[in-house]
Structures are given as structure tokens and as C-alpha cells.
Amino acid sequence: MIQDRIRSHWLRSLVALAIGALLVHAGPVRAATDARAAVRSAVRRAGNAYADLEKKEVDRLSQELDKLLKDEKLVAAFAARDRPTVLSMARPTFEKLKERGVTHWYFIEPEPTRTCFLRVHQPHLSGDLIARTTLSQAIATRQVGYGKELGKTAFALRVVKPISSGGKVIGYMELGEEIDHFFGRMKTQTGDDFGLLVDKRFIDRKELARVLKEDRWDERPDVVLIQSTMWDEVNIEVGGALQSLTDEGAGFKEWKEGGQSFAGGSFPVRDAGKRVVGAVFVRHRI
């Protein structure tokens, strides 16, 4: 009887030791699993916030365009191709639009020329071909074209609609806004930090260095960082080939920074033609 109690106690002790060892070993594994789950959730949340912001801004720009297209005097001046009058009428309105985030306003000749009649934001530049996808969408649908277009140094969200007079399309009007303010709003909304990386093939190195006032081209092999909400950007990376990114995110990693633990991952950025041309890196504090 005594021997049975000793044996039972001994077995319980062994089981307790084994369970304790398993728990000690499982702790880091469970912590790592929790961190990966947390950053995956953060990346999905950021992707959704980004898409939601873009949709709201497209809707807002579309409504602004509708108001402008109802201005009969402005449309008549464009129909007459009276550039000085169009500009003098548009300038005061553009000042108000800038307060609401609009950075670009175009009047564009109809197809097949597709040339710029007037940039209200840069009136000294005109006559060049507008080959953007958003304009092609508006031409094809005769209603609207919209999406992000990548310029020499940054993304702009653009909305294009036909200008009609006498029952026919006489040109196109476009409003656009740079999306650099998106990430500040997303940081406020989610508490995470963000970095925007863009495929170097679509960026002008000299122009980007001029805008940033520094040349960061050689920091990464295939992409260049054009915007960030982080003070320490060394850990910002795609984590793989841009074309392999999915909306679920990729390139998940963990690191220590300033005594804090962080995890990060990236989701793809597509232009108006649905090409993956960049990635947003999300830094999430664990």
C-alpha cells in the first residue's frame, strides 16, 4: 500500500515536471504565434482602412467634379477654348478646392488628341499628351475614370469625367489629390505606423531626390521609400517580390526597437490599371 502511494506520488511528480517543461517550451512558440496573428490582423486592418479612405476620397472628388461640370459659364468658356477666361474663372474655385485637399485640376482635349488644354494648378504647362489610365476609363465609359496614378515622385488619386455641351463630349475635366495625407489619417485610426515603398521602375530618381531633398535610391535594391510615419525606417521592407504580395499581406517579421517589441508586414498597392507598383509596410507594436 505504501509502495503504491509512493509510486503514485512519483508518477504525479514526473507528469507535473513534464507538463511544466512543455509549458516553458511552448511559451516562446505561443508568443511567436500570437505576434504573427497580431501583425497579420494589423496588415489586414490597414489594407481595409486604406481602401476605405480611397473610396471615400474618390466619391468626394466625383461630387466636386459634378458641381464644376454644372457651371455653364465655365463650360462655355472651355467650349470656346478661351484659356484666359477658363483660368480666371477657375482660379478662385481652385483656391477653395485646395483647402479641401485637391492638388490637381485639368481641362483635357477629347480623343484622339488627349492633350492638356489647361492645368489650373500649373497653367504654364499645357499641350502635352495625357496617356493616363483614368482618362482612358472615362473615354471608354463616357462617365467616369478613377484610381491612383503614379507620377515621377508620388501617387495622386484622380477622378476624370466628360465635359458635355450641345449633347456631345467636348473634353474632359480631372481633379486629383496627392495621397500623402492618407498615412497620417490611418495612423490616427489604427495606432500603427506605415511606410510606402514603390517599384523603382516607375519613379524618377532625380525628381524624387529633389522633392525629398535627399537621395535614398540605393537603400533598397528594387523599391524606394517615398513616405513614412516612422522615425526609424531601417526595418521597412517588402519582404519578398512585389508581384508575390497578396491582400492578406506578406513579409512578416519581428524586431526590437527602443525597448519595444514590434512586428511588421506589407500589403500591395495597385495603380488605376490594377498593376502592383508598390507596397505599404505596416509596423505594429506587440
N, C-alpha and C positions, 0 to 999 in steps of 0.2 A: 504493500500500500504506500509506504513511504517512498519506495523506489519509483512508483507510478507518479506520485506528486512531484518528485524531483525531475523525472523525465518530462512531465507536462510543463513544469516551470522552465526547464531548459529549452524545450521546443518553442514556448511562447517568447522567450528571450531572443532566440535565433530569428523568429519571424519578425519581431519588433526591430531588430538590428537590420534585417534585410529590407524591411519597408522603409526604415529611416534612410538607408543607403540609396534606395531608389528615389526617395523624395529629394534628397540632396542632389542626386544626379539629374533629376527631372527639372529642378528649379531653373537652371540656365536655359534648358531646352524650351520649357514653358514660357519663360520670359522672352526668348527669341521669337517664338511663335506668336506671342501677344504683340510684340513690336511690329512684326511683319503684317499682322492683321490690322494694326492701328494705322500704319502708313498706307496700306492698300485702301483702307477706308478714307484716309485723308486725300489720297490722289483721286479717288472716285468723287469725293465731295467737291474737290477743287475743279475737276473737269465739269461737273454739273453746274457749279457756280459760274464758271467761265462761259459755258454755253448759254446759261440763263441771261447773263449780262449782255452777251452778244445779241440775243434775240430781242431783248428789251430796247437796246440801242438801235437796232435795225428798225423796229417799229416806230421809235421816236423820230429817226431821220426820215422815214417814209411819211409820217404825218407832217413834218416840217416841209417836205417837198410838195405835198398836196396843197398846202397853203400858198406856196410860192407859185405853183402852176395855175392857181386860180387868179393870179394878179394879171388882169387883162392888159394893162399898160406895159407891164414888163414883158409879157409875151409878144405884144405888138412891136415893141422896140427890137426884140430879138428877131421877129419875122422880117423886119425891115433891115436887119443886120446893121443896126445903128449901135456900134460898140460903145462910143462915149455915153450915149443915153442909158444903155443897159448897165454900164458900170456905175454911173451916177445914181441910178435908181437902186442898184444892188448894194452899194457900199454901206449905207446906214443900216440896212437889214442885216448885212453880214456882221457888223459890229455887235448886234444883239445876239445873232446866232453863235458867235464866238464865246459869249458869256455862258452859253448852254453847251459848250464843248465842241461845236462844229469848227473844223480846221480847214476844210476844202470845199470850194463851190465852183463847179464847172458849168459852162454852156458849150455844148458839143454839136458839131455839124452832123447831119444824118448820114447814113450809109449811102453810097460806098466810100465817101471820103473819110468819115470818122475823125476829123481833125478838131482840135480845140479852138473854139471861137473866142472864148474868154475864160480865164481863171480869175475869179473875183479876188481870191487870196494872193495871186501873183499876176496882176494884169499886164506886166511887161512880157510875159511868156504866153505865146499863142501860136497856132498854125501847125503844131506837131500832131502826129498820128496818135490816137488813143486806142490802144490794142487790148485793153483790159477785158478780162472775162466778164466782169459785171456789166460792161457796156454790151458785150455780145449777148448776154442773157436778156437785157432789155430790148435789144433789137429783135431777138428771136420770139420773145413773148409779147412784144408791144405793150407790156405792162410794167414790169419792174425787174431789175437785176440787183443783186446784193451779195455781200460777202467781204471777207478780208482779202486785201491785195497787198503784196509785199513790195515796197518801194526799194530805193537804194539803201536805206538805213533802218526802216521800221515798217510795221504794219499800219494800214489805215482801213477802217471799216467803211465801206462805200455802199450807197444806195443810188440807183440810176432809174429815172423814169422818162418816158417820151414827153416832148413838148408838142402839143397839138394846136393847130389853127386852121379854121376853114374845113374841118373834118379830116385833116391829114397830118401826119407826123412831120414836123419841120426841124426837128433836132431832139437833143436830149439834155436833161439837167441832172447834175450829180451833186450830192452832198456827201461829205466824208468826215471822219474824225479819227485821229490817232488813238490807239488803244493803250497808250502807256499808263493811263489812269486806272485801267481795269485791275491791275495787281494791288494797288493801294486799297481799292474797294474790297477786293477779295480777301486781303489780309485782315481788314476790319471785320469782315463777315465770318471768316473761318478761324482766325488766330494763327494761321500758318504763314510761312514765307515762300516767295516764288522767284524763279529766275527764268527768263525767256532766252532760249538758245535757238539759233537759226542756221540752216544749211548755208555754208559759205558760198555755194554756187549762186545764190540769189541775192547776195549782198555786195555792195561796192566798198572795198576796203578803205580807200582814201576818204570817201564821203562819210563812212561810219566813224573813222578816226577824227575827222573834223567835227562831227556832231558830238562825240563823246569827249573830245579834247584829249584823247589818248588812243594809242593803237594796241588793241588786245587780241589781234588776229591770231597770233601764234600760241595762245594759251591752250587751245584745244585743236585737235587735228582736223575735224570735219565740220565743226559748228563754231559759231562765235556768240558770245554772251552779249546781248544788246540791252538787257534791262534786268534789274534785280532789286528786291526789297531787303536783301541781306547785307550785313556789314562784312561778313567773311564768306567769300564766294568760292573757296578752294574746293568744296565738296559738290558744287553744282556740276552735274554731268547727265548726259542722256542715258548712259548705262547700256548702250548697245547701238545697233544701226537704227537710224531714224525710221526707215521703212518697216522695221520689225515692230514698232510700237503699236499697241492697241489701246482702245479707250479704257481698258482695265488697268493700264499702267505697266511699267517695266522698270528695270534697273534699280531695284530696291536695295538699299544699303543702310547701315547703321554706323554712327560715329559719336565721339565725344567732342564737345566744343564749349569752352568757357565753363567747365564744371557741370555741363548739362548733357543729357543723352538725347540724340536726335536720330530720326530715320527719314529717308527720302526716296522719292521715285518720280518718274516722269510720265506725262501723257502727251499724245501728239497734237500738233497744231496744223490745221489744214487751211489752205487758201480757198478762194472762191471757186477754183477749179477742182477742189477736193484732193489736191496733192498734199502729201505730208511734207511741209517745208521747215518745220521746226518742232520744238518740244518745250513744254513748261515743266520745270523741275519744282517739286513741292518739298519743302523742309518742314517736318512735323516733330514737335518736341514730345518725347516719350515721358 
